[in-house]
Amino acid sequence: MKKVKFRNGRCTSVSIIYAIVFICAALGYSCEQNANSEWKWVEGPASGKAKTDNSEKLIPKEEDGKWGYVNQAGEWVVPPQFSVAEEFSFGVGKAILVYPYPVFFDVHGIEIIKTSFKISGMFGGNMTITGVNGYECKGIKLEDIGNFSEGYLTARSGGKWGYLHRTGSWAVKPQFEKAGDFRNGVAKVKLGDREGYIVLKMERW
């Protein structure tokens, strides 16, 4: 039978057990708190605080039955071409060119999301769109998108949902089975079998 060695009055095998327990606990903590340090769990939506939208805005304007966006001086930034143009919120404007597919703009009138449509042909001078092939945000390929809420877009990539910042980079990398809109800084998500609410550890505006 192999002898157990002692060092400084303590059994090394016990030390090894403690080390294993510590490593397991550390790994569990890392998973709980998210290794990327992007977000943390909170108790529920009541934990959120109302957000003040101080971002720049373009103004929806209609001309000849079509909608676009003008700046504060009344100059066209996004020419009238949409059936719907919503108010800007947290630096993002949402318009509808072909229902129900949205187009999102920043305050410079640049499209944040590029949509690849399935086009079956032309009818009466207009494109006949039957669906979407996919989306792209500044080089990031997306399988599906949701809504912009408080400056963050729910987006799916690799079969998982995450949150894109309006600048086009991941605020929270895709990892959720479900990802809801942010409201007062809190969003409802599903991670594996666990459902709960998250807040971002570092918000970007």
Buried (B, 14 or more C-beta within 10 A) or exposed (E): EEEEEEEEEEEEEEEEEEEEEEEEEEEEEEEEEBEEEBBEBBEEBEEBEEBEEEBEBBBBBEEEEBBBBBBEEEEBBBEBEBEEBBEBBBBBBBBBBBEEBBBBBBBEBEBBBEBEBEEEEEEEEEEEBEEBEBBBBEEBEBBEBBBBBBBBBBBBBEEBBBBBBBEBEBBBBBBBBEBBBBBBBBBBBBBEEEEEBBBBEEBEE
